Amino acid sequence: MSSSATPIAQRTRAVLDRVRSACDQAHRDTDGVHVIAVSKTRSADEVRAAYEAGMRHFGENYLQDALPKVHALHDLAPQWHFIGRIQANKTRDIATHFDWVHTVDRLKVAKRLDAHRQGMGLPLNVLVQVNVDADADKAGVGTNAELDSLVQGIEALPNLALRGLMTILSSDTDPTTGFKALQAQFARLATHRGSDWNALSMGMSNDFETAIACGATHVRIGTAIFGPRETG
Ligand SMILES: *Cc1c(COP(=O)(O)O)cnc(C)c1O
């Protein structure tokens, strides 16, 4: 292992320890919380170092940056999560190269992902992004009516597996309040859904312990694993 990989390995272990403590405190099983290493702006070598330290899920925001890494780590076959804004003209590559998409917020995009996933054998796992703090600068569905109609629309698409909800909180939103709001929507919708409805993606480096206390099943962690980002 190269020496530059060591800090990533150490940081990864520290994050996993913190996830375990947060699960213990919340009386939750560690198996129910998946760490997504958010690798935007990182090199393929850095991603590989995190994989060697035990990470199996990676999150990317920008398709162009992600594709070389997806190819470079092809031998390891990690799970790739798309967590960025979706441009309609990128849906083919997203549907073919990713295992999960966290940021679906309109039916038009869902339909395109579904069409491009056709024939790949496994459905594409998708989450609906909810703008729980109604931040005008952010993507995500805002109202219950919008959320319910998008959920219904996605359920009709055969090549998508609707797994749950995702949110990105604004920095001025109280994390507990924001995460509880998403968890409440998740629970409300769960009464009409099957066992596939089991993913709640919330929490980042600064607040993942709070997210775990509020029921997160997928925490998206960049800085705490890879160190500070220069850009992005
Ligand atoms: C960058 C990013 C993260 C990770 O943020 P950190 O603060 O570096 O942990 C998580 N989720 C999304 C959607 C992001 O864009």
The ligand as a MOL file (V3000), in Angstrom:
LIG
                    3D

  0  0  0     0  0            999 V3000
M  V30 BEGIN CTAB
M  V30 COUNTS 15 15 0 0 0
M  V30 BEGIN ATOM
M  V30 1 C -20.3310 16.2560 -1.0650 0
M  V30 2 C -21.5580 15.5660 -0.6280 0
M  V30 3 C -21.5750 14.7640 0.5230 0
M  V30 4 C -20.3830 14.5940 1.4410 0
M  V30 5 O -20.0920 15.7700 2.1250 0
M  V30 6 P -18.9650 15.8090 3.2850 0
M  V30 7 O -19.3410 17.0020 4.0820 0
M  V30 8 O -17.6540 15.9450 2.5800 0
M  V30 9 O -19.0730 14.5460 4.0460 0
M  V30 10 C -22.7550 14.1000 0.8300 0
M  V30 11 N -23.8510 14.2110 0.0640 0
M  V30 12 C -23.8750 14.9650 -1.0420 0
M  V30 13 C -25.1210 15.0420 -1.8550 0
M  V30 14 C -22.7340 15.6780 -1.4130 0
M  V30 15 O -22.7820 16.4380 -2.5120 0
M  V30 END ATOM
M  V30 BEGIN BOND
M  V30 1 1 1 2
M  V30 2 1 2 3
M  V30 3 2 2 14
M  V30 4 1 3 4
M  V30 5 2 3 10
M  V30 6 1 4 5
M  V30 7 1 5 6
M  V30 8 2 6 7
M  V30 9 1 6 8
M  V30 10 1 6 9
M  V30 11 1 10 11
M  V30 12 2 11 12
M  V30 13 1 12 13
M  V30 14 1 12 14
M  V30 15 1 14 15
M  V30 END BOND
M  V30 END CTAB
M  END
